[in-house]
Amino acid sequence: MKKIILTVTIATLAYAAPALKGNIEFKQKDGATFIGQLKGDEWFNWIEDDKEHIIKYSNRSKNFEYGRLKEINGDVDLVPSGVKVGSRLGTLSANQSKIDKSTLIEIWKLKKEKSLYPIK
């Protein structure tokens, strides 16, 4: 039994892949571009620009937007803010425009843990 659990754990971790390293050009729906870096893995990911703003893609607007933290079903998650990357950050509060990296790491750990050990 221990061998089966160990094999499944190793196989699961073998498929986990960190985000690509280095700068990438991202294109908005209107053709505008910005440079950012992918962060995270398949459990939790985001984009970070050169000013360390956290960015998420919005399926609703089809644009990359500055990220914000939101409580969803008792858990904090990173979601698009509605403010398109490249637009003025004035519509975001000071604490929304800069998200603490330790908070992102905690969200990442929780998402990874939940995916590895789902509650039944």
C-alpha positions in Angstrom: 0.0 0.0 0.0 2.8 2.4 0.9 4.4 1.7 -2.6 1.1 2.7 -4.3 0.8 5.9 -2.4 4.4 6.8 -3.0 4.0 6.0 -6.7 0.9 8.2 -7.1 2.5 11.1 -5.2 5.6 11.0 -7.3 3.6 10.7 -10.5 1.4 13.7 -9.5 4.5 15.8 -8.6 6.2 14.9 -11.9 3.5 16.6 -13.8 3.7 19.8 -11.8 5.6 22.4 -13.8 6.7 25.9 -12.8 5.9 28.8 -15.1 8.3 29.7 -17.9 11.2 32.0 -16.8 11.9 35.3 -18.4 10.1 38.2 -20.0 7.1 37.6 -22.3 5.1 40.0 -24.4 1.4 39.8 -23.7 -1.2 41.2 -26.1 -4.5 42.8 -25.1 -7.7 42.4 -27.1 -7.2 45.9 -28.7 -3.6 45.0 -29.8 -1.8 46.9 -27.0 1.1 45.0 -25.5 3.0 44.8 -22.2 5.9 42.9 -20.9 5.5 40.5 -17.9 6.7 37.3 -16.3 4.7 34.2 -15.6 4.6 33.2 -12.0 3.3 30.1 -10.3 2.3 26.7 -11.7 -0.8 24.7 -12.7 -2.3 25.1 -9.3 -2.0 28.9 -9.0 -0.5 31.4 -11.5 -0.3 35.0 -12.3 1.7 37.5 -14.3 3.9 40.1 -12.8 5.0 43.3 -14.7 8.3 45.2 -14.2 6.7 47.3 -11.5 5.7 44.2 -9.6 2.0 44.6 -10.3 0.1 41.4 -10.2 -1.9 40.6 -13.3 -4.7 38.1 -14.2 -6.4 37.4 -17.5 -10.1 38.1 -17.5 -12.3 35.7 -19.5 -15.1 38.3 -19.2 -13.3 41.3 -20.8 -10.7 39.2 -22.8 -8.0 41.5 -21.5 -5.2 41.2 -18.9 -6.2 43.1 -15.8 -4.5 44.1 -12.6 -5.2 41.5 -10.0 -7.0 41.9 -6.7 -7.7 39.7 -3.8 -11.3 38.5 -3.2 -12.8 36.2 -0.7 -14.7 33.3 -2.5 -16.4 30.6 -0.4 -14.3 31.4 2.6 -11.0 31.3 0.7 -9.0 34.3 -0.5 -8.3 34.1 -4.3 -6.6 36.3 -6.9 -9.1 37.6 -9.5 -9.0 40.2 -12.3 -9.9 43.7 -11.0 -11.7 45.1 -14.0 -8.8 47.6 -14.6 -7.0 46.8 -17.8 -3.2 46.6 -17.7 -1.9 49.8 -19.3 -4.7 51.9 -18.0 -4.3 54.2 -15.0 -4.1 52.5 -11.7 -6.0 55.4 -10.0 -9.2 53.3 -10.0 -7.5 50.7 -7.7 -7.0 51.4 -4.1 -3.3 51.5 -2.9 -3.6 48.0 -1.3 -5.2 46.5 -4.5 -2.5 47.8 -6.8 0.3 46.1 -4.8 -0.4 42.6 -3.5 2.0 41.2 -0.9 4.0 38.3 -2.3 3.6 36.3 0.9 -0.2 36.4 0.5 0.2 34.9 -3.0 2.5 32.2 -1.7 0.0 31.3 1.0 -2.8 31.1 -1.6 -0.6 29.0 -3.8 0.2 26.5 -1.0 -3.5 26.2 -0.1 -4.5 25.5 -3.8 -1.7 23.0 -4.2 -2.6 21.2 -1.0 -6.3 21.1 -1.9 -5.5 19.6 -5.3 -3.2 17.0 -3.9 -5.4 16.1 -1.0 -9.0 16.9 -2.0 -11.7 16.8 0.7 -14.3 14.2 -0.1 
